[in-house]
Amino acid sequence: MLKGMEVHFTPDQEAQIVQAARATGKIVEDLVRAAALQFAEDARFRAAVLEAKAFADRGEFIEEEEMDARFEEMLRS
């Protein structure tokens, strides 16, 4: 069973969150939930960057044409 998490914000932080929710047309809970999901996406991105850096540090590169092909494939999927 999943349990909810209670998070406490300062009054200023809460006001900023409410203002951001109003500006985006979202309810506060959805805005905070989306922000939490962004942390997971950020972690995946950082891991990919570190992996790419490790390849580069080892001198493992691909040619520009192959990179373009891989990028195009990513856009199609």
C-alpha positions as CSV (number, residue, x, y, z in Angstrom):
1,M,0.0,0.0,0.0
2,L,1.4,3.4,-1.0
3,K,1.4,6.1,1.6
4,G,1.4,9.8,1.0
5,M,4.2,12.1,2.0
6,E,3.6,15.2,3.9
7,V,5.9,18.1,3.1
8,H,6.1,21.4,5.0
9,F,6.9,24.7,3.2
10,T,7.6,28.1,4.7
11,P,4.8,30.6,4.0
12,D,6.9,32.3,1.4
13,Q,7.6,29.0,-0.4
14,E,3.9,28.0,-0.2
15,A,3.0,31.4,-1.7
16,Q,5.4,30.9,-4.6
17,I,4.0,27.4,-5.2
18,V,0.5,28.7,-5.2
19,Q,1.4,31.5,-7.5
20,A,3.2,29.1,-9.9
21,A,0.2,26.8,-9.9
22,R,-2.2,29.6,-10.8
23,A,0.1,30.8,-13.5
24,T,0.2,27.4,-15.1
25,G,-3.4,26.6,-14.5
26,K,-2.6,23.6,-12.4
27,I,-3.6,22.6,-8.9
28,V,-0.9,22.8,-6.3
29,E,-0.8,19.0,-5.8
30,D,-0.2,18.4,-9.5
31,L,2.5,21.0,-9.7
32,V,4.4,19.6,-6.7
33,R,3.9,16.1,-8.0
34,A,5.4,17.1,-11.4
35,A,8.3,18.8,-9.7
36,A,9.0,15.6,-7.8
37,L,9.0,13.6,-11.0
38,Q,11.4,16.1,-12.5
39,F,14.0,15.0,-9.9
40,A,13.9,11.4,-11.3
41,E,14.3,12.7,-14.9
42,D,17.2,14.9,-13.8
43,A,18.9,11.9,-12.2
44,R,18.5,9.9,-15.4
45,F,19.9,12.8,-17.4
46,R,22.9,13.2,-15.1
47,A,23.6,9.4,-15.2
48,A,23.6,9.6,-19.1
49,V,25.9,12.6,-19.1
50,L,28.3,10.8,-16.7
51,E,28.2,7.7,-18.9
52,A,29.0,9.7,-22.0
53,K,31.8,11.5,-20.2
54,A,33.3,8.1,-19.2
55,F,33.2,7.0,-22.9
56,A,34.9,10.3,-23.9
57,D,37.5,10.0,-21.2
58,R,38.4,6.5,-22.6
59,G,38.6,8.0,-26.1
60,E,35.5,6.2,-27.3
61,F,33.8,8.5,-29.8
62,I,31.4,8.0,-32.7
63,E,31.5,9.8,-36.0
64,E,29.1,12.7,-36.5
65,E,27.1,10.8,-39.1
66,E,26.4,8.0,-36.6
67,M,25.5,10.5,-33.9
68,D,23.0,12.2,-36.3
69,A,21.5,8.8,-37.2
70,R,21.1,7.9,-33.5
71,F,19.6,11.2,-32.7
72,E,17.1,10.9,-35.6
73,E,16.2,7.4,-34.3
74,M,15.6,8.8,-30.8
75,L,13.2,11.4,-32.2
76,R,11.2,8.8,-34.1
77,S,10.7,6.6,-31.0
